[in-house]
Amino acid sequence: MSTRVNELSFFEQVYEVVRLIPHGRVSSYGAIARYLGTGGSSRMVGWAMNACHGVLPPVPAHRVVNRLGILSGKAHFPGPDKMQQRLEAEGVLVKDDKVVDFHRLFWDPAEHLL
């Protein structure tokens, strides 16, 4: 993790990582927390996602799901299907509020960011 990221607040650090999730991929609250060295703070990552609407540059919060691939944060989007619509616009199939083929689409920042 770069020195620049270390100087940012926790929410800003989360936003920096989430902005790096590739189009068409998803990550989890826990994976982001572990990458930031705060493995027990997945709920804080969720709170950061809830607070990111309107943050610039934009944060693709729709790409963050729970550890099972469930769209647990969908209630915090404008409209009950907005999170799913954004994922599907990127080619991510969602069925019954869960990412189909979650393990194949999962992006772990600990593996992809050095």
C-alpha positions as CSV (number, residue, x, y, z in Angstrom):
1,M,0.0,0.0,0.0
2,S,1.4,3.4,-0.9
3,T,2.4,6.1,1.6
4,R,-0.3,8.3,0.1
5,V,-3.0,5.9,1.0
6,N,-1.6,5.6,4.6
7,E,-2.1,9.3,5.1
8,L,-5.8,9.2,4.2
9,S,-8.8,8.7,6.6
10,F,-10.2,5.2,6.7
11,F,-13.2,6.1,4.5
12,E,-10.9,7.7,2.0
13,Q,-8.6,4.6,2.0
14,V,-11.7,2.4,1.3
15,Y,-12.7,4.7,-1.5
16,E,-9.2,4.5,-3.1
17,V,-9.4,0.7,-3.0
18,V,-12.9,0.5,-4.3
19,R,-12.1,2.8,-7.2
20,L,-9.5,0.2,-8.3
21,I,-12.0,-2.7,-8.6
22,P,-12.1,-3.4,-12.3
23,H,-15.3,-3.0,-14.4
24,G,-17.2,-6.3,-14.3
25,R,-15.6,-7.5,-11.1
26,V,-16.7,-7.4,-7.5
27,S,-15.0,-7.4,-4.1
28,S,-16.2,-7.8,-0.5
29,Y,-16.3,-5.6,2.5
30,G,-14.1,-8.1,4.4
31,A,-11.5,-8.3,1.6
32,I,-11.2,-4.6,1.5
33,A,-10.9,-4.4,5.3
34,R,-8.2,-7.1,5.3
35,Y,-6.2,-5.3,2.6
36,L,-6.3,-2.1,4.7
37,G,-4.9,-4.0,7.7
38,T,-8.2,-3.8,9.6
39,G,-9.6,-7.3,9.1
40,G,-12.3,-6.9,11.7
41,S,-13.7,-3.8,10.3
42,S,-15.9,-5.0,7.4
43,R,-18.9,-3.1,8.8
44,M,-16.8,0.1,8.7
45,V,-16.2,-0.6,5.0
46,G,-20.0,-0.9,4.6
47,W,-20.5,2.4,6.4
48,A,-18.0,4.0,4.1
49,M,-19.9,2.6,1.1
50,N,-23.1,4.0,2.5
51,A,-21.5,7.4,2.9
52,C,-19.9,7.5,-0.6
53,H,-22.8,8.7,-2.7
54,G,-21.8,12.1,-4.0
55,V,-18.1,11.7,-3.3
56,L,-15.8,12.8,-6.1
57,P,-14.2,11.2,-7.9
58,P,-17.1,8.7,-7.9
59,V,-16.8,5.5,-5.9
60,P,-18.3,2.4,-7.7
61,A,-19.9,1.1,-4.5
62,H,-22.1,-1.3,-6.5
63,R,-19.0,-3.5,-6.9
64,V,-18.8,-4.2,-3.2
65,V,-20.9,-7.1,-1.9
66,N,-20.8,-9.4,1.1
67,R,-18.5,-12.4,1.5
68,L,-21.1,-14.7,-0.2
69,G,-21.7,-12.4,-3.2
70,I,-25.0,-11.0,-1.9
71,L,-26.0,-7.5,-2.6
72,S,-26.3,-6.6,1.1
73,G,-25.9,-2.9,0.5
74,K,-28.6,-2.6,-2.2
75,A,-31.0,-0.7,0.2
76,H,-28.5,2.3,0.2
77,F,-28.9,2.9,-3.6
78,P,-31.6,5.1,-5.1
79,G,-34.2,2.5,-6.0
80,P,-34.4,-1.2,-5.0
81,D,-32.8,-2.5,-8.1
82,K,-30.1,0.2,-8.8
83,M,-27.2,-1.8,-7.5
84,Q,-28.2,-4.8,-9.5
85,Q,-28.7,-2.7,-12.6
86,R,-25.3,-1.1,-12.3
87,L,-23.6,-4.5,-12.0
88,E,-25.6,-6.0,-14.9
89,A,-24.6,-3.0,-17.0
90,E,-21.0,-4.2,-16.5
91,G,-21.9,-7.7,-17.4
92,V,-22.2,-9.1,-13.9
93,L,-25.2,-11.4,-13.7
94,V,-27.3,-11.2,-10.5
95,K,-29.9,-13.7,-9.5
96,D,-32.0,-13.4,-6.3
97,D,-29.8,-10.5,-5.1
98,K,-26.6,-12.7,-5.4
99,V,-23.8,-12.4,-7.9
100,V,-23.8,-15.4,-10.2
101,D,-20.3,-17.0,-10.5
102,F,-19.1,-14.9,-7.5
103,H,-15.9,-16.8,-7.1
104,R,-14.8,-16.2,-10.7
105,L,-15.7,-12.5,-10.6
106,F,-14.2,-11.9,-7.1
107,W,-11.4,-9.4,-7.0
108,D,-9.2,-9.5,-3.9
109,P,-7.1,-6.3,-3.5
110,A,-4.6,-8.3,-1.5
111,E,-3.8,-10.4,-4.6
112,H,-4.0,-7.6,-7.1
113,L,-2.5,-4.6,-5.3
114,L,1.0,-4.6,-4.0
